Amino acid sequence: MSTDLSSLLNALMASGGREAIAGKEAGLKKLAESGAGMKIGRELGGDEAFKSALERGDTEAVRKRLAELLKTKEGAQLAQSLSELMK
């Protein structure tokens, strides 16, 4: 199972972005509210450099930060769950 966020996001966008998540909102909400999702959310929410990168549209900085998170236990769990949900 891939935990490469870039691959997951590319697959999501290639499959139509919004259309790809249609009908999966409940599953996405469940992932966001999971222990792993909440921990990652807290880390990103308190990361001023990440927020600034988002505001500037600095996709490379955002990608690097998300890649760092994927190296954590929670990040890998979240990526795997997202991958399974998007099948």
SULHU-V238313 format. One record per residue. N is the residue number from 0. RES is the residue in one letter. SS is DSSP state (H for helix, E for strand, L for the rest). Layout:
# SULHU-V238313
n res ss
N RES SS
N RES SS
This chain:
# SULHU-V238313
n res ss
0 M L
1 S L
2 T L
3 D L
4 L H
5 S H
6 S H
7 L H
8 L H
9 N H
10 A H
11 L H
12 M H
13 A H
14 S L
15 G L
16 G L
17 R H
18 E H
19 A H
20 I H
21 A L
22 G L
23 K L
24 E H
25 A H
26 G H
27 L H
28 K H
29 K H
30 L H
31 A H
32 E H
33 S L
34 G H
35 A H
36 G H
37 M H
38 K H
39 I H
40 G H
41 R H
42 E H
43 L H
44 G H
45 G L
46 D L
47 E H
48 A H
49 F H
50 K H
51 S H
52 A H
53 L H
54 E H
55 R H
56 G L
57 D L
58 T H
59 E H
60 A H
61 V H
62 R H
63 K H
64 R H
65 L H
66 A H
67 E H
68 L H
69 L H
70 K L
71 T L
72 K H
73 E H
74 G H
75 A H
76 Q H
77 L H
78 A H
79 Q H
80 S H
81 L H
82 S H
83 E H
84 L H
85 M L
86 K L
